Amino acid sequence: MARIDDYIAAKKIAVQKLANETFSTIAKRTGFELPEPNVLRVPFLDRVYSVHYPGFDFSDEKYGDKEAPIQEQILILHYMLAPETPGPTGNWVAYREIPGAAFYFSAFVKRAVDPLKKTFGRNAAGLNQASLQLGGKAVEPGDAAFEFSLFPRVRIRLILWEGDAEFAPEANILFDDTVGKIFSPEDIAWLAGMLVYRLMALSSPSGPNQAV
């Protein structure tokens, strides 16, 4: 498991690379809104961040000075660094089909697929409710299936089949096939896990845990 020092170092590297680019280049590539000069408006899951150029400091529109989780900051910065690609193709692939993902497959299952099944495997209605709160769009097939736009060029689908007395629950997570051109396999596993855990938090009686 990565230590906080590793996350701090990863953020520092990303910020150094981005600081060498112009704001207009980054803005055009990412597709984020520009509410004011040198500021990117970044919706992510159920939060919205303002990211300030050239220091790439994050502020939360709703929670003010509450710091964004550093894992989220790194994913957003890595998205900003990704080369410009055409929009999503609508061609869906499993995690194993992403180039280089085989090494991280067990971590992906542990971080995203297993929690999805454990939490919602006998509660498709809970996944439906949480997904709608997070802006998911219902799709087929499955007892509950939703598509999420996590960034302007990144799409993920969660598909759940409820278990019963005879069959165990099953779940699948699919990605638009452009995702491997934007994120590393490790980042993709983190991204899927963040989505699942935010849905879990939204479905809990106490509501979302902002630290997820």
N, C-alpha and C positions, 0 to 999 in steps of 0.2 A: 504494500500500500504506500502511496506517495506521502511524503512528509510535507508539512506546511512550508518548509524551506524550499522544497522542490517546486511547489506552486508559485512561491514568490519569485524564484529564479525563472520559471517559465513565463510569468507575466512580464518580468523585466526584459527578457529577450524579445517578446512580442512587441512591447512598447518601443523598444529601440529600433526595431525594423520599421514600424509604422511611422515613427517620428521622422524618418528619412523620406517619407512620401508627402505629397501635397494633400491638403484636406479635400480638395475637389476630386482628386484621383480616388481617394478612399471612399468618399461619398458616392461617387458614380458606380463604383464597383459593388458596394454593399446593398444599395437600394434603400437605405434607411432615410427617414424624414430628416429635414434640416430645420429645426424650429428657430434657430438663430445662428449667427456666424460662428463657425468653428465648434458647433455642437451637433452631435448625432443623437436622434431620438430612437432608442432601441427597445421595442417591446420584446419580452422574453418570458414565456409561460404566463404567469399571472402578475408579472411586474413590468414596469417600464422604467428604463434607465436613460439618463442624459449622460453622454460620454463626451468629455471635453478634450479637444485637440489643442496643443500637441502633447499634453501630459497624460491623456487618456485616463483621467480620473472619472469615477462613476458616482452619480448621485441618483437616488431613487425618487421618482416623481411623487409617489404616494407617501413614502416613509422618510422623506427629507434626507437627513444625514446618515440614515441607517446604511451601513456598508453592504454592498453587494457581496454575496459569497464568492470567494476568490476562484472557485472552480467555474462559476458562471462567467466571471470576468475573463478568464482565460479562453473559454469557448467563444465568447463574443469577439475577443481580440483575434483569435485564430480565424474566425469567419471574416473579419475585416482584412486579414492577410491573404485570404484565398484568391487565386486568380479569377478574373471575371469569366463566367461561363454563361451559356444560354440558360434560360429559365428551365424549371423542371420539365422533364420529358413525358411524365405520366407512365413511364416504364418502371415497374416495381421489382425490387430484388431483395432477397433475404440477406442477412448479415454475412453469412458465409460466402456469398457471391461478390462481396466487395473486395477488391484487390488488397492483399495483405492482411485480411481480417482473421484468417484461420488461427493465428497465434493468440488473438484476444477473444476467441469465441467463448471459452469457458467463463471468462470474466464478464462478457456481455450477457450470457445466460444468467449468471449469478446476480448481476447488477440490475437487469431489466426484465427478462422473461420470467424467471422464477417468482420475483415479487408480484408481477402482474397476475400470474396464476394463483398465487397464495392468497392475495387480497381479494381478487374479484372472481376467482374460479367458480364460486357458488353465489355470486352476487353481481350478475351482469347489469342489473338495474343500477347498482352503485357506480359502475363504470360509465354507464350512460349519463347519469346525473353529473358526475365529476367532469366528464369529457365536455359536456355542453357548457359547463362553467368556464372551462379553459379554452373555449372557442373551437372545439373539435367539430368536424363535419361528419355526419353519419354516412357510412359506406357499406358495401356488401363484401364478403359474406360474413358468417359468424353470428353468435347470439348478441354480441355487441362489437361493433367495429367502427373506428373513427380515424379520420385523417386530420393531421395537425400541420399547420404552417409555422414552424418554429423560428425561421428567418425568411426573408424575402425569397431566397433560392433553395430552401431546405424543407422537404416534406417527409413526414413519417406517418405510417399507418399502424395502429394497434388492432389486432383481431383476437377475439376471445370466444371460445366455445365452453359453455358451462358444463361442469361435471354433474353426474347424477349417481344413483346407486350402482350403476353398471360401468360407467366410464369416468375416468379421471378428467379434470379440466385440461384444456389445451389452449395454448396462446401462441401467437406469431407476431413478429414485428417486422415490417417491411419498410424499405427506403426507396425514394426516387433514385434512379440509377446514376444521377449526377453527384450524389453525396460524396463519393470517393474522390472526386475532383476538388472538393471543398474542405473536407476534414480528413484527418488521419483515422485509421480504424479505432485507435484508442479514444480519440475524441468522440467518435460516433457512438461507442459503447457508453461513454459518460453522458452524452446527450440523451440517448434513449432512457438511461437510468434516471436522469433528472426529470424527464417527462413522467415516467411511471411513478416516481416518488411524490411528485407534485400532485398527481391524481389521487394517490393514496391519502395524502394530507387533506385534500379537498373532500374526500369521502368520509373522513373520520368525524366523530361527533364534535370534537373540539375545533374543527375547521383547519385551514391550512397552517402548516408550520413554516414560517418564513425562513427558517434556517436550512431547509432541505436544499 
